[in-house]
Amino acid sequence: MERFDPAVPGHFVNPSYRASGGPAQAVIDPATLAEVGRIAETSVAETEAALDGLQAAQRAWARRDAKSRATLLHRAADAIERSDHRRCAELMSREMGKPYPEAIGEIAHCAGVFRYYAEMARDEAGKVAGTTQAGSFQYARYEPYGVSLHIMPFNFPVLLMCWTVAASLAAGNACLVKPAPATTLSTLEFMACFRALPEGLVACLPGGADLARALIESDRTHAVAFTGSVAAGKAVAAAAAARLKPAVIEAGGSDPMIVTAHAPLEIAAAGAVTAAFHLSGQVCTSAERLYVVESVHDAFVAAFAAETRRLRVGNGLERSEIGPLVSEAARAKVIRLVEDARDKGAAVVTGGRIPPAHNVGWFYEPTILTGVEPGMAILEEECFGPVAAVCRVPDFEAALAAANASRFGLGASIFTTDLAEAHEAAERLEAGMVWVNNPLIDNDALPFGGWKASGLGRELGRQGLDAFRRSKMVVIDHRPVRQDWWYPYPDDWFFGGGGRKIG
């Protein structure tokens, strides 16, 4: 198939779309419950054929020099920039409810990461070390693993895929993408951009947990990148470790936000709305736990609630900021966590219900809870929905302690105009990323990832490139000579001889 058809279950092996022969299942719009398209689990035969192509393409790709690979990665970036992505963005909105401006905006950030890694891989090729022996040239070089497997989430299906695929390709690997079932259609639609790359170098195989498990266990994949829940991340990490495969695991979080006595409250309230409710709270780095210093608590909550009530709930293809949750199960979890907090004494300031005007689909109003205390499940679990749990704390030190009292450690944010508080937070918050007065920002050149249960390894930056390549130490003596430490040793080196020590 030259063009992807959402109505025909298929998969992609560059440069072609191929029909899949397995049983089809419908993809349902979480806003309208209408059918968007059809997908099917990739069969064993289809998987093996794709792996054949990937391995052949990777061998040729690895032999290319860094400049040639960079040129082709820039061509992929060109293809992304030239393409009309409105159809992809619409599919994303219809598959998982993302507001259309956010869908098209996600795709707009993809070309830059290919350009970044195209040049990073050219520049960061190895290291020459100071020699340990005269006349010896000693250095490290980097080489690809082979075929990398990319198991993708539903919330940013295209951008997060590009983060790790661009790095892996730049390192010299071939890439096999296993999209989230909820966003398979938009991921497949985007795959046409990879036609700028050599044949067979990128493949996209739809499927669920069984396919992911089989691909991790396969001897024909050699590195794994995963984004998803903590439970699934642990399973992926364990399966990869059992085969000594390197794995980058981004396993979500329950990010804290601190609002101090020195915070600009109007700015903090507006920032909290985006941090807590962006993509209906379905962002790994969403601010789910807000620790607000007592002296500004009531004023902040009032401003936060006023900003929240301005948000529009509706279909992602309409003028709305808050779309549906991805599934009925996702909404049921949100409802459970809110009701648990209510039952234990928390108060609902705004939201806390299914919007009456949107009783079809998996909608839930953006919700602010106050009086949230330890022991409530919403502080212990990742909510992944449009709920902000506000906790009153006596001071900045108590806020830091409470923010760190979590098994999660992905991101953390703080609003303050006190420079000392900003630096203290950056140093002491137990998270892989800290934002001061501007949450949710990322940078292609800086590492993205979590501490504690929130993950292993890093995406983006130099570390994101190193995740997909292995080092090799090389020692070259250009003038072969017999070394004085080689066998056999002189007699006077042995115990009692008083001669030179070995080593």
Steps between C-alpha positions, in 0.01 A plus 500: 500500500640838398283693745387388843130417526366500859220267396744227391699334780865516407860553598797685355843386382674787330400606238170314475179447692397136510162353582492291817328164495407464866156550656401867483373712786336839490667818623241706691495879537494567878299820443222361281538120528493487120734271307813676374667210322619143543822340620628144529773325698805440285544128435815297565566469127455874445729573794774268373481654152536848649796389710667356189476840334614686810809287547605527137446875497686547828811326377523742209405800717772421755764501225413854396723778622360751750465776243294280266270391783460863607405602146224238490372595845478860381300374202261329740467832683435671167226248425339565839506875442364478145218256575142602561433354846138607537377146433742355758395759758133435435550126542683563828213714626243243396697204642580631847324836542795740477397856410590559137736796567702278734508216248629719218737670745643164609588409144655842440773421754612177331731630228727680745596186690613333176715799417646507851602134496623517142766744613553361851600161359749666266661695782493245784673209327748387764781599734878487478653422839836581642715197424599249769801385298739694280439461129142375544189670357208436735143612441133416539258475212124452492307240305128417462324210667308385194119525505342715771145444619284802587187430708294816490234664721171649383539854634779629271515218247696679228730736690622247757553249220716753317705571813633146519483404132708801395766420761506132409527565128777752560686233697478263202209275595184395318176579685191291568207699641222328696236775531246526778176328395312824573711704255599248235323681217673837543836329549458303178394814313820676612720213380490628142756765603759224539494429128790745483709228672641178349263214431420277796670721760181588693196284563177550695322185621164538681416278791452473873689362798554158341676648199710728722606204712591291196705783350691557824575128524603470136869446429454736204444814709792641697389808700167620639339840556174506697264768626195406706382404847724396788361146500556453127841669525612253766385210284684635196816567701494150649445334162781702343735436791441125475652523152762760596344751264545869584169675566393861542192502724283810547241375745284799585457684824292700741681830476497752784465875461599736781346846537698700755421816695708688242310372195330743260156353559331598174788352301516193724126441459517528121806275488335245724200478266722401209725276711206313653247491216700496176371211288236438768779418743621213283863614502771308685629828643159641598498683833275268702605592857504874585664605828398855583645693791232589756542879481398505132289183485152653490592777258673253268208255504256780416713617206562141388129420504414818308753411229377140487137602449604678178590168336268360237410130502422335169601304194865545405390612154296783649609810693591335827798458729372195689424201281388156611717252681639229276268224621217406734752323726713815521200706610393234748840525668470878528153471651625240750786722617279809534232310694763345729633848582147631558418210729813574705424869545623685191280777356419556133554866412400461136426206271481156652241367259419388148393818317121493445538634146740216409346180623606315183868412494754489780496861620576625851504858622832657603499454875668669795507322835605671823560357846691211344698309762742204511314172486279607211559285194529801271836584661626144461395413143546662162158646424559582133188710479385863544529512878721725715539393863587807711672449836542778756852507651641731769814612319752442221689230690182302557412535132837352396463211742147419384593530132780247549287257702399303191615191316488707180772736382441608142463879514430770758423870480498805722365854478701757693675835457751417773831400340608300804180293488547440128854371548405293805219337305722428201752334729274314740195387303531127429411502132665465164377844392424819694313800361505843667207726401449322164389134518496228232784643287742263325810554291646270233848566641418411865430156648136405565417227751420415859635385833369227730200310359469748213757334279847402392726669247440820310351624177627809318839665531830316485366234738211436261749424224719282721196289591504356149870438449772299671859595555807316386851562631769485231877485558732531199876469513623620164847357555487135616765428761544236768377657826700448817196378694411218260552134585733346599601709801865540595601285798580801718133616479383210711462499877834539671669634189465863602426603141220691330140455609262382231245757378 
